[in-house]
Amino acid sequence: MTAYIPGITETDLKKIVLAIQQLAAGRSNAVGTVTLATGAASTVVIDKNCAVGSTPLLTPMTANAAAEIGNGTMHISAVANGSFTISHASSATTGRAFLYVLQG
């Protein structure tokens, strides 16, 4: 779920309160989905909310994604401003889909 973001010059108190309520309810714009690249050893995820110091947390959406975690062959190998990289097994397996959230 996405959260409302008031502008820096917002003066409408109701809009500011709405944004705070949504954050307290767990809404965030720092979420997304990624499917690991087939036949490649890494996948780059582009996300404007990612920054050096962010921690990407992945949750498998499919059995193939869960198996990839179980194989112990994947990890976050880089975090940069605007992206992060997942290193993983180079496999012909398709459908290794994950949800992610960025913390920090």
N, CA, C and O atoms as a GROMACS GRO file, in nm:
protein
  416
    1MET      N    1   0.083  -0.118   0.000
    1MET     CA    2   0.000   0.000   0.000
    1MET      C    3   0.087   0.124   0.000
    1MET      O    4   0.192   0.129   0.065
    2THR      N    5   0.044   0.221  -0.072
    2THR     CA    6   0.120   0.345  -0.076
    2THR      C    7   0.066   0.444   0.025
    2THR      O    8  -0.050   0.437   0.066
    3ALA      N    9   0.150   0.534   0.064
    3ALA     CA   10   0.114   0.637   0.162
    3ALA      C   11   0.105   0.772   0.092
    3ALA      O   12   0.180   0.800  -0.002
    4TYR      N   13   0.015   0.855   0.139
    4TYR     CA   14   0.004   0.992   0.088
    4TYR      C   15   0.124   1.071   0.137
    4TYR      O   16   0.161   1.062   0.254
    5ILE      N   17   0.184   1.149   0.049
    5ILE     CA   18   0.298   1.232   0.086
    5ILE      C   19   0.262   1.378   0.064
    5ILE      O   20   0.249   1.423  -0.050
    6PRO      N   21   0.245   1.452   0.174
    6PRO     CA   22   0.215   1.594   0.156
    6PRO      C   23   0.338   1.668   0.106
    6PRO      O   24   0.451   1.631   0.137
    7GLY      N   25   0.316   1.772   0.028
    7GLY     CA   26   0.427   1.854  -0.022
    7GLY      C   27   0.494   1.930   0.091
    7GLY      O   28   0.436   1.947   0.198
    8ILE      N   29   0.615   1.975   0.068
    8ILE     CA   30   0.693   2.046   0.168
    8ILE      C   31   0.626   2.176   0.212
    8ILE      O   32   0.650   2.225   0.322
    9THR      N   33   0.542   2.232   0.126
    9THR     CA   34   0.473   2.357   0.160
    9THR      C   35   0.328   2.334   0.201
    9THR      O   36   0.250   2.429   0.209
   10GLU      N   37   0.291   2.208   0.227
   10GLU     CA   38   0.152   2.175   0.265
   10GLU      C   39   0.113   2.247   0.393
   10GLU      O   40   0.188   2.244   0.491
   11THR      N   41  -0.002   2.312   0.393
   11THR     CA   42  -0.050   2.382   0.512
   11THR      C   43  -0.183   2.324   0.563
   11THR      O   44  -0.229   2.359   0.671
   12ASP      N   45  -0.243   2.233   0.484
   12ASP     CA   46  -0.369   2.171   0.524
   12ASP      C   47  -0.340   2.066   0.630
   12ASP      O   48  -0.286   1.960   0.599
   13LEU      N   49  -0.376   2.094   0.753
   13LEU     CA   50  -0.347   2.006   0.866
   13LEU      C   51  -0.410   1.868   0.849
   13LEU      O   52  -0.352   1.769   0.894
   14LYS      N   53  -0.526   1.859   0.785
   14LYS     CA   54  -0.590   1.730   0.763
   14LYS      C   55  -0.505   1.640   0.675
   14LYS      O   56  -0.496   1.519   0.700
   15LYS      N   57  -0.441   1.696   0.572
   15LYS     CA   58  -0.355   1.617   0.483
   15LYS      C   59  -0.229   1.570   0.558
   15LYS      O   60  -0.183   1.458   0.537
   16ILE      N   61  -0.176   1.654   0.642
   16ILE     CA   62  -0.057   1.618   0.720
   16ILE      C   63  -0.092   1.506   0.819
   16ILE      O   64  -0.016   1.411   0.835
   17VAL      N   65  -0.206   1.519   0.886
   17VAL     CA   66  -0.251   1.416   0.980
   17VAL      C   67  -0.277   1.284   0.906
   17VAL      O   68  -0.242   1.178   0.957
   18LEU      N   69  -0.338   1.290   0.788
   18LEU     CA   70  -0.362   1.170   0.707
   18LEU      C   71  -0.231   1.098   0.678
   18LEU      O   72  -0.223   0.975   0.690
   19ALA      N   73  -0.129   1.171   0.640
   19ALA     CA   74   0.000   1.110   0.609
   19ALA      C   75   0.058   1.041   0.733
   19ALA      O   76   0.112   0.930   0.722
   20ILE      N   77   0.048   1.103   0.848
   20ILE     CA   78   0.100   1.043   0.972
   20ILE      C   79   0.020   0.919   1.008
   20ILE      O   80   0.077   0.818   1.049
   21GLN      N   81  -0.112   0.924   0.993
   21GLN     CA   82  -0.196   0.808   1.022
   21GLN      C   83  -0.160   0.690   0.931
   21GLN      O   84  -0.154   0.576   0.977
   22GLN      N   85  -0.138   0.718   0.804
   22GLN     CA   86  -0.103   0.610   0.710
   22GLN      C   87   0.031   0.549   0.745
   22GLN      O   88   0.046   0.427   0.738
   23LEU      N   89   0.129   0.629   0.782
   23LEU     CA   90   0.258   0.575   0.824
   23LEU      C   91   0.244   0.488   0.949
   23LEU      O   92   0.304   0.382   0.958
   24ALA      N   93   0.164   0.535   1.045
   24ALA     CA   94   0.142   0.458   1.167
   24ALA      C   95   0.068   0.328   1.140
   24ALA      O   96   0.084   0.231   1.215
   25ALA      N   97  -0.012   0.325   1.034
   25ALA     CA   98  -0.086   0.204   0.998
   25ALA      C   99   0.000   0.107   0.916
   25ALA      O  100  -0.046  -0.001   0.880
   26GLY      N  101   0.124   0.146   0.887
   26GLY     CA  102   0.215   0.057   0.817
   26GLY      C  103   0.226   0.078   0.668
   26GLY      O  104   0.293   0.000   0.600
   27ARG      N  105   0.164   0.179   0.616
   27ARG     CA  106   0.175   0.205   0.472
   27ARG      C  107   0.312   0.264   0.440
   27ARG      O  108   0.371   0.336   0.521
   28SER      N  109   0.360   0.232   0.322
   28SER     CA  110   0.492   0.279   0.281
   28SER      C  111   0.501   0.283   0.130
   28SER      O  112   0.437   0.204   0.061
   29ASN      N  113   0.580   0.376   0.078
   29ASN     CA  114   0.607   0.382  -0.065
   29ASN      C  115   0.737   0.310  -0.098
   29ASN      O  116   0.780   0.309  -0.214
   30ALA      N  117   0.801   0.252   0.002
   30ALA     CA  118   0.929   0.184  -0.017
   30ALA      C  119   0.909   0.033  -0.026
   30ALA      O  120   0.973  -0.044   0.046
   31VAL      N  121   0.818  -0.008  -0.115
   31VAL     CA  122   0.787  -0.150  -0.134
   31VAL      C  123   0.780  -0.180  -0.284
   31VAL      O  124   0.766  -0.090  -0.366
   32GLY      N  125   0.790  -0.308  -0.318
   32GLY     CA  126   0.778  -0.345  -0.458
   32GLY      C  127   0.786  -0.495  -0.477
   32GLY      O  128   0.784  -0.571  -0.380
   33THR      N  129   0.794  -0.536  -0.602
   33THR     CA  130   0.810  -0.677  -0.637
   33THR      C  131   0.927  -0.690  -0.732
   33THR      O  132   0.960  -0.598  -0.806
   34VAL      N  133   0.990  -0.807  -0.728
   34VAL     CA  134   1.101  -0.836  -0.818
   34VAL      C  135   1.097  -0.984  -0.852
   34VAL      O  136   1.068  -1.068  -0.767
   35THR      N  137   1.127  -1.015  -0.977
   35THR     CA  138   1.144  -1.154  -1.021
   35THR      C  139   1.289  -1.171  -1.061
   35THR      O  140   1.341  -1.094  -1.143
   36LEU      N  141   1.355  -1.271  -1.004
   36LEU     CA  142   1.496  -1.292  -1.034
   36LEU      C  143   1.515  -1.323  -1.182
   36LEU      O  144   1.436  -1.396  -1.242
   37ALA      N  145   1.620  -1.267  -1.240
   37ALA     CA  146   1.650  -1.286  -1.382
   37ALA      C  147   1.682  -1.433  -1.409
   37ALA      O  148   1.756  -1.496  -1.334
   38THR      N  149   1.625  -1.487  -1.516
   38THR     CA  150   1.650  -1.624  -1.557
   38THR      C  151   1.782  -1.630  -1.635
   38THR      O  152   1.806  -1.547  -1.723
   39GLY      N  153   1.866  -1.728  -1.602
   39GLY     CA  154   1.991  -1.745  -1.674
   39GLY      C  155   2.096  -1.640  -1.642
   39GLY      O  156   2.192  -1.623  -1.718
   40ALA      N  157   2.080  -1.571  -1.532
   40ALA     CA  158   2.177  -1.469  -1.490
   40ALA      C  159   2.211  -1.493  -1.344
   40ALA      O  160   2.133  -1.555  -1.272
   41ALA      N  161   2.325  -1.443  -1.299
   41ALA     CA  162   2.370  -1.463  -1.162
   41ALA      C  163   2.338  -1.346  -1.071
   41ALA      O  164   2.373  -1.348  -0.952
   42SER      N  165   2.271  -1.243  -1.124
   42SER     CA  166   2.229  -1.131  -1.040
   42SER      C  167   2.111  -1.059  -1.104
   42SER      O  168   2.087  -1.069  -1.224
   43THR      N  169   2.039  -0.987  -1.019
   43THR     CA  170   1.925  -0.908  -1.062
   43THR      C  171   1.935  -0.772  -0.996
   43THR      O  172   1.949  -0.763  -0.874
   44VAL      N  173   1.927  -0.666  -1.075
   44VAL     CA  174   1.931  -0.530  -1.022
   44VAL      C  175   1.787  -0.480  -1.009
   44VAL      O  176   1.709  -0.489  -1.103
   45VAL      N  177   1.754  -0.427  -0.892
   45VAL     CA  178   1.622  -0.372  -0.865
   45VAL      C  179   1.635  -0.220  -0.860
   45VAL      O  180   1.709  -0.167  -0.777
   46ILE      N  181   1.564  -0.152  -0.947
   46ILE     CA  182   1.565  -0.006  -0.950
   46ILE      C  183   1.449   0.044  -0.864
   46ILE      O  184   1.334   0.007  -0.886
   47ASP      N  185   1.481   0.128  -0.765
   47ASP     CA  186   1.378   0.184  -0.678
   47ASP      C  187   1.428   0.318  -0.625
   47ASP      O  188   1.531   0.325  -0.560
   48LYS      N  189   1.354   0.424  -0.654
   48LYS     CA  190   1.397   0.558  -0.614
   48LYS      C  191   1.405   0.575  -0.463
   48LYS      O  192   1.473   0.666  -0.415
   49ASN      N  193   1.338   0.489  -0.387
   49ASN     CA  194   1.340   0.499  -0.242
   49ASN      C  195   1.460   0.428  -0.180
   49ASN      O  196   1.480   0.435  -0.058
   50CYS      N  197   1.539   0.359  -0.260
   50CYS     CA  198   1.657   0.290  -0.210
   50CYS      C  199   1.773   0.389  -0.198
   50CYS      O  200   1.790   0.476  -0.283
   51ALA      N  201   1.852   0.374  -0.092
   51ALA     CA  202   1.969   0.460  -0.073
   51ALA      C  203   2.077   0.380  -0.004
   51ALA      O  204   2.050   0.278   0.059
   52VAL      N  205   2.200   0.427  -0.017
   52VAL     CA  206   2.309   0.364   0.057
   52VAL      C  207   2.268   0.363   0.204
   52VAL      O  208   2.227   0.466   0.258
   53GLY      N  209   2.278   0.250   0.267
   53GLY     CA  210   2.235   0.237   0.407
   53GLY      C  211   2.097   0.174   0.421
   53GLY      O  212   2.058   0.137   0.531
   54SER      N  213   2.021   0.162   0.310
   54SER     CA  214   1.891   0.094   0.316
   54SER      C  215   1.912  -0.056   0.333
   54SER      O  216   2.016  -0.110   0.293
   55THR      N  217   1.814  -0.122   0.391
   55THR     CA  218   1.816  -0.267   0.404
   55THR      C  219   1.698  -0.324   0.327
   55THR      O  220   1.584  -0.309   0.371
   56PRO      N  221   1.723  -0.390   0.213
   56PRO     CA  222   1.614  -0.455   0.140
   56PRO      C  223   1.579  -0.588   0.208
   56PRO      O  224   1.666  -0.670   0.235
   57LEU      N  225   1.451  -0.608   0.234
   57LEU     CA  226   1.402  -0.732   0.294
   57LEU      C  227   1.312  -0.800   0.192
   57LEU      O  228   1.219  -0.739   0.141
   58LEU      N  229   1.340  -0.927   0.163
   58LEU     CA  230   1.268  -1.001   0.060
   58LEU      C  231   1.177  -1.106   0.122
   58LEU      O  232   1.212  -1.169   0.221
   59THR      N  233   1.059  -1.125   0.061
   59THR     CA  234   0.965  -1.230   0.099
   59THR      C  235   0.924  -1.305  -0.027
   59THR      O  236   0.877  -1.243  -0.122
   60PRO      N  237   0.941  -1.438  -0.031
   60PRO     CA  238   0.906  -1.512  -0.152
   60PRO      C  239   0.755  -1.510  -0.177
   60PRO      O  240   0.675  -1.520  -0.084
   61MET      N  241   0.719  -1.497  -0.306
   61MET     CA  242   0.578  -1.501  -0.347
   61MET      C  243   0.542  -1.634  -0.412
   61MET      O  244   0.424  -1.666  -0.426
   62THR      N  245   0.643  -1.710  -0.452
   62THR     CA  246   0.620  -1.835  -0.523
   62THR      C  247   0.703  -1.947  -0.462
   62THR      O  248   0.797  -1.922  -0.387
   63ALA      N  249   0.667  -2.071  -0.495
   63ALA     CA  250   0.743  -2.186  -0.448
   63ALA      C  251   0.887  -2.181  -0.503
   63ALA      O  252   0.980  -2.218  -0.432
   64ASN      N  253   0.904  -2.137  -0.626
   64ASN     CA  254   1.038  -2.128  -0.683
   64ASN      C  255   1.123  -2.025  -0.609
   64ASN      O  256   1.243  -2.044  -0.592
   65ALA      N  257   1.061  -1.916  -0.566
   65ALA     CA  258   1.134  -1.814  -0.489
   65ALA      C  259   1.172  -1.869  -0.352
   65ALA      O  260   1.284  -1.847  -0.305
   66ALA      N  261   1.081  -1.941  -0.289
   66ALA     CA  262   1.111  -2.001  -0.158
   66ALA      C  263   1.224  -2.103  -0.170
   66ALA      O  264   1.309  -2.113  -0.082
   67ALA      N  265   1.224  -2.179  -0.279
   67ALA     CA  266   1.329  -2.277  -0.301
   67ALA      C  267   1.464  -2.208  -0.319
   67ALA      O  268   1.566  -2.260  -0.272
   68GLU      N  269   1.466  -2.094  -0.385
   68GLU     CA  270   1.591  -2.019  -0.404
   68GLU      C  271   1.648  -1.977  -0.269
   68GLU      O  272   1.769  -1.985  -0.248
   69ILE      N  273   1.563  -1.932  -0.179
   69ILE     CA  274   1.610  -1.898  -0.045
   69ILE      C  275   1.662  -2.023   0.025
   69ILE      O  276   1.768  -2.021   0.087
   70GLY      N  277   1.587  -2.132   0.014
   70GLY     CA  278   1.626  -2.258   0.078
   70GLY      C  279   1.757  -2.313   0.027
   70GLY      O  280   1.829  -2.382   0.100
   71ASN      N  281   1.791  -2.284  -0.098
   71ASN     CA  282   1.917  -2.330  -0.156
   71ASN      C  283   2.037  -2.258  -0.096
   71ASN      O  284   2.150  -2.304  -0.108
   72GLY      N  285   2.012  -2.144  -0.032
   72GLY     CA  286   2.121  -2.067   0.027
   72GLY      C  287   2.211  -2.001  -0.076
   72GLY      O  288   2.327  -1.973  -0.048
   73THR      N  289   2.157  -1.975  -0.196
   73THR     CA  290   2.241  -1.921  -0.303
   73THR      C  291   2.214  -1.774  -0.334
   73THR      O  292   2.269  -1.722  -0.431
   74MET      N  293   2.133  -1.707  -0.255
   74MET     CA  294   2.105  -1.567  -0.287
   74MET      C  295   2.134  -1.476  -0.168
   74MET      O  296   2.122  -1.516  -0.052
   75HIS      N  297   2.174  -1.355  -0.199
   75HIS     CA  298   2.198  -1.253  -0.098
   75HIS      C  299   2.197  -1.116  -0.165
   75HIS      O  300   2.209  -1.105  -0.287
   76ILE      N  301   2.182  -1.012  -0.084
   76ILE     CA  302   2.190  -0.874  -0.135
   76ILE      C  303   2.339  -0.842  -0.145
   76ILE      O  304   2.409  -0.838  -0.044
   77SER      N  305   2.386  -0.820  -0.266
   77SER     CA  306   2.530  -0.799  -0.286
   77SER      C  307   2.569  -0.652  -0.297
   77SER      O  308   2.687  -0.618  -0.285
   78ALA      N  309   2.472  -0.564  -0.320
   78ALA     CA  310   2.504  -0.421  -0.328
   78ALA      C  311   2.379  -0.339  -0.302
   78ALA      O  312   2.268  -0.377  -0.340
   79VAL      N  313   2.398  -0.226  -0.237
   79VAL     CA  314   2.291  -0.129  -0.215
   79VAL      C  315   2.346   0.008  -0.253
   79VAL      O  316   2.452   0.048  -0.204
   80ALA      N  317   2.276   0.077  -0.340
   80ALA     CA  318   2.320   0.208  -0.388
   80ALA      C  319   2.202   0.304  -0.387
   80ALA      O  320   2.089   0.264  -0.362
   81ASN      N  321   2.231   0.428  -0.415
   81ASN     CA  322   2.122   0.526  -0.429
   81ASN      C  323   2.043   0.492  -0.555
   81ASN      O  324   2.095   0.499  -0.666
   82GLY      N  325   1.917   0.454  -0.538
   82GLY     CA  326   1.829   0.424  -0.650
   82GLY      C  327   1.822   0.278  -0.690
   82GLY      O  328   1.746   0.245  -0.782
   83SER      N  329   1.899   0.189  -0.626
   83SER     CA  330   1.894   0.048  -0.665
   83SER      C  331   1.959  -0.042  -0.560
   83SER      O  332   2.035   0.002  -0.474
   84PHE      N  333   1.927  -0.172  -0.572
   84PHE     CA  334   2.000  -0.274  -0.498
   84PHE      C  335   2.015  -0.395  -0.588
   84PHE      O  336   1.938  -0.413  -0.683
   85THR      N  337   2.115  -0.478  -0.558
   85THR     CA  338   2.146  -0.595  -0.641
   85THR      C  339   2.131  -0.721  -0.560
   85THR      O  340   2.180  -0.730  -0.447
   86ILE      N  341   2.062  -0.819  -0.619
   86ILE     CA  342   2.048  -0.952  -0.558
   86ILE      C  343   2.138  -1.047  -0.636
   86ILE      O  344   2.120  -1.064  -0.756
   87SER      N  345   2.234  -1.109  -0.569
   87SER     CA  346   2.314  -1.216  -0.631
   87SER      C  347   2.243  -1.347  -0.603
   87SER      O  348   2.193  -1.370  -0.493
   88HIS      N  349   2.239  -1.435  -0.705
   88HIS     CA  350   2.165  -1.560  -0.692
   88HIS      C  351   2.220  -1.662  -0.790
   88HIS      O  352   2.305  -1.629  -0.873
   89ALA      N  353   2.171  -1.783  -0.783
   89ALA     CA  354   2.214  -1.888  -0.875
   89ALA      C  355   2.169  -1.854  -1.017
   89ALA      O  356   2.058  -1.804  -1.038
   90SER      N  357   2.256  -1.880  -1.112
   90SER     CA  358   2.218  -1.866  -1.253
   90SER      C  359   2.139  -1.991  -1.288
   90SER      O  360   2.194  -2.101  -1.293
   91SER      N  361   2.010  -1.974  -1.312
   91SER     CA  362   1.921  -2.089  -1.328
   91SER      C  363   1.822  -2.065  -1.441
   91SER      O  364   1.788  -1.951  -1.473
   92ALA      N  365   1.777  -2.174  -1.500
   92ALA     CA  366   1.672  -2.166  -1.602
   92ALA      C  367   1.534  -2.161  -1.537
   92ALA      O  368   1.433  -2.148  -1.607
   93THR      N  369   1.529  -2.172  -1.406
   93THR     CA  370   1.403  -2.169  -1.333
   93THR      C  371   1.338  -2.031  -1.346
   93THR      O  372   1.402  -1.928  -1.322
   94THR      N  373   1.212  -2.031  -1.382
   94THR     CA  374   1.138  -1.905  -1.392
   94THR      C  375   1.048  -1.888  -1.270
   94THR      O  376   1.032  -1.981  -1.190
   95GLY      N  377   0.991  -1.772  -1.257
   95GLY     CA  378   0.892  -1.749  -1.153
   95GLY      C  379   0.947  -1.734  -1.013
   95GLY      O  380   0.876  -1.760  -0.916
   96ARG      N  381   1.073  -1.693  -1.000
   96ARG     CA  382   1.130  -1.669  -0.867
   96ARG      C  383   1.096  -1.526  -0.826
   96ARG      O  384   1.180  -1.436  -0.834
   97ALA      N  385   0.971  -1.507  -0.783
   97ALA     CA  386   0.917  -1.373  -0.756
   97ALA      C  387   0.914  -1.344  -0.607
   97ALA      O  388   0.882  -1.430  -0.525
   98PHE      N  389   0.950  -1.220  -0.573
   98PHE     CA  390   0.957  -1.176  -0.435
   98PHE      C  391   0.886  -1.042  -0.417
   98PHE      O  392   0.880  -0.961  -0.508
   99LEU      N  393   0.833  -1.022  -0.297
   99LEU     CA  394   0.793  -0.890  -0.250
   99LEU      C  395   0.914  -0.833  -0.179
   99LEU      O  396   0.992  -0.909  -0.122
  100TYR      N  397   0.932  -0.702  -0.179
  100TYR     CA  398   1.039  -0.643  -0.099
  100TYR      C  399   0.993  -0.516  -0.032
  100TYR      O  400   0.900  -0.448  -0.077
  101VAL      N  401   1.060  -0.486   0.078
  101VAL     CA  402   1.042  -0.359   0.148
  101VAL      C  403   1.180  -0.305   0.178
  101VAL      O  404   1.272  -0.381   0.209
  102LEU      N  405   1.195  -0.175   0.169
  102LEU     CA  406   1.322  -0.110   0.199
  102LEU      C  407   1.313  -0.042   0.336
  102LEU      O  408   1.224   0.039   0.360
  103GLN      N  409   1.404  -0.076   0.423
  103GLN     CA  410   1.409  -0.014   0.556
  103GLN      C  411   1.530   0.078   0.561
  103GLN      O  412   1.636   0.047   0.508
  104GLY      N  413   1.512   0.191   0.625
  104GLY     CA  414   1.625   0.283   0.644
  104GLY      C  415   1.644   0.381   0.532
  104GLY      O  416   1.736   0.462   0.537
   0.00000   0.00000   0.00000
